[in-house]
Amino acid sequence: MSSNQNQVVVVTGASGGIGRAVARAFGARHARVALLARGEQGLSAAAADITRAGGTALEIPTDVADFAQVDAAAERAEKELGPIDVWVNVAFTSVFAPFIEIEPDEFRRVTEVSYLGYVHGTMAALRRMKPRDRGTIVQVGSALAYRGIPLQSAYCGAKHAIQGFNEALRCELLHEGSHVRTTMVQMPAVNTPQFSWVLSKLPRHAQPVPPIYQPEVAARAVLYAADHPRRREYWVGGSTVGTLVANAVAPGILDRYLARTGYKSQQTGEPKPPAQPANLWAPADRDRDFGAHGEFDDQSTPRSFQLWASRHHGLLAAGGSALAATALAVWRRARS
């Protein structure tokens, strides 16, 4: 693996949200970062972020639903930046609506971008990493990879598909004894621009389900996963842990809870803006930069204790063992 300062990194969906924050974080390490997204204005702004942070940026307008475009982007990245060390799949789109209100071509488009886009990115990365027998692929997932929620059937389906696909791929790489690694980072609700540009058929403005985390929390998790890819996946945020544990223990009860609360919790009290853009077919950031953050800064936290605990689970386990040993010694002394 190259040093952080010499890393060549590809980030899909790099013009906004988590992808933008991830690209900026790699730039702060002085990495060479290829930025893949459709929105030209967003890409230019992301490239400027990386340059200011001390990294090298390469803008490559790409629709990840088209494998030929993704493969050509990978080829260009290697030609202009060098062999790819890390590939981060982030790009997605979605539709906020009850399933019955989603058109077949809309559902297909979400699947092509949000699921097949990850497949295409992984294929392009592996074509280059496997012959060198090194490299890391990070799949940015979601708690919704395990737990479906109402109003997001297309997105949940894509995240579930990525989960299964990535597990199968990981088994194959382990079988082959490959030194190429793949890992997945399951995210909580994050304050990204998606709630201002995803196609919504809801009566009120879409919002992430609290608690909400800032994109920089997600970016720190992705960089840590890229540096430590032997773990099969990482869970970010206490809400992600709680959701996945509850779904494993009592999925039927969670079905009923989400049926009762899921519609209201995903909408603010404000009407949906009449001129809200939709990035399903064309990029919303073609002529405007939305940045990494969405509209919910005042409700979002910039840190996650659970993420810290996940990164330091060995230290916590050792500390817990030490506390237990101390308590046992005190108890024995008291008895004697």
BANUDREN-510581 format. One record per residue (C-alpha): x, y, z. Coordinates in steps of 0.02 Angstrom, whole numbers, plus 50000, padded with zeros to 5 digits. Example, Ala and Ser with C-alpha at 12.3 -4.5 7.8 and 13.67 -1.06 7.14 Angstrom:
<atoms>
506154977550390
506844994750357
</atoms>
This chain:
<atoms>
500005000050000
500615017349958
500885029950096
499425041450131
500285055750041
500525045249884
498865036149883
497845036049725
496005035949771
494425035249667
492805041649744
491125039849656
489755052149698
491145064249743
490245080449704
489125080949858
488675073350026
489695058950096
490685057149935
491195075449942
491725074050125
492695058050090
493605065849941
494035081150045
494705070350187
495835060650070
496395077249997
496915082850172
498085067850172
498855074750011
498185059949913
497865060249726
495985059049708
494955055149553
493215062449571
491795053449483
490065061349472
488885068849344
488725086749407
490065097649330
489855112249450
489915100649600
491445091649531
492375107949504
492005113649681
492545096749751
494175097849654
494485115149727
494185108149902
495495094749876
496765106949804
496535118649952
496775103950070
498435099649989
497925085249878
497855082549690
496155081749606
495605074349441
493815078049385
493025064349280
491175067049237
490435049549249
488735041249258
489075025749362
487555016949287
488595015249127
490015002649150
490945009048996
491045026349074
491625019349242
492955008449162
493575022849056
493655033749212
494715020549301
495865019649151
496065038449148
496375039149336
497785026549322
498525035149171
498545052549251
498725048749437
499495031449449
498935014049506
497325014849608
497575010549791
495825013949858
494135014049770
492655021049868
490895017849802
489675031149863
488625037049715
486745034249728
485055041349687
483335037549755
481475041249754
480535046349911
478795039149885
477675024549930
478135009849819
476475010349725
476855028249668
478565024149593
478595021249405
479505005949338
480805016349246
481125026449405
481415010749507
482535003849371
483565019849367
483825019549556
484395001449543
485585005149399
486425019449492
486325014349674
486654995649654
487424992449482
488475008149503
489354999349648
489524983549544
490264993449400
491485002649514
492024986449596
492274977949428
493324992249362
494374992549521
494654973749524
495194973349342
496664984049396
496974978549575
496944959649554
498424958449434
499444968649560
498704958549706
498404974149811
497104987649837
495574991449941
493754993749893
492615002450017
490735000849993
489785014850079
488215006450144
486835010550266
485865003350411
484555001350274
485644987550199
484884976650336
483274985650382
482044991850253
480985007150293
479415014350213
479525027350074
481255021250021
480925004349940
482085007249790
483525013449896
483324999650027
483264986649890
484894993249817
485774993549986
485204975850026
485864970349856
487564978549887
487674969550054
487404952449975
488524956149827
489954962249937
489854947150053
489954935449903
491434944849832
492344944749999
492154925850010
492884924049835
494384935049875
494704925150035
494574908749939
495874914849815
497054921049950
496994938149868
497764953349951
496414964449876
495224969250016
493414974250017
492474981250166
490804989850195
490365004650305
488555005050364
488005023050390
486675031350498
485605046150443
486805059250374
486535077750338
486835077550150
486045087350005
485055071849951
483535078250043
483565093649932
483835084949766
483185066949770
481565064549675
480195066149806
478335062949788
478005066649971
476875081250021
478165088250143
480025091450136
481035075350156
482225073950302
483425061050378
482755051350526
483585058250685
484865056550757
485775064850613
487655064850587
488745076750487
489595070150329
491305072050411
490845058150534
490495046850386
492115052150302
493165047950455
492375030650457
492755027850273
494575032950291
494775021650442
493995007250346
495155010550198
496635009750317
495974994150406
495044984250273
495234967050351
493654969450452
492144964450347
491124979750394
490974994650509
489405001650592
489355020450614
488265028750746
487305022050894
485695022750791
486425010650664
486904998450801
485204999950884
484274997550720
485254982250666
485154974050837
483284977350849
483014970550675
483964954650717
483014951950880
481244957750840
481004962050655
479114960050662
478954972650802
480094984550706
478964982550553
477484988750653
478475002750736
479085009250568
477345007650492
476745019150631
478185031650634
479145030150470
478085041950365
478105056450488
479925054550541
480545056250362
479655072850330
479795090050407
478275100650445
478615111350291
477855108350119
479015101349986
479775116049890
478845117549724
480445120349626
481485106849711
482675098649585
482735079949557
484385071549514
483655054949456
483925057849270
485055073249269
486265079949400
485555093349515
487305100449538
487635102949354
487505121949372
487555123849562
488675117249699
487705109549844
489255104949945
489415091050073
488115097050198
486225097250183
484975108750266
485025100950439
486635107750515
485715113750671
485085096050705
486665086450663
488105080450771
489925081250713
490485066350816
490035048450856
490595039751015
490065023250939
491265025950793
492675029650915
492225014051013
492185003650853
493925009750806
494595006350981
493654990351026
495284981751074
495714995551196
493964995451268
494004976551289
495674977751377
495024991651488
493474981651529
494514966451573
495624977151686
494104984451774
493374967151798
495014960651869
495144975451987
493354973052046
493664954552075
495234958352176
494294971152283
492884958652312
494094945052365
495014956852483
493364962252560
492864944152589
494524939952672
</atoms>
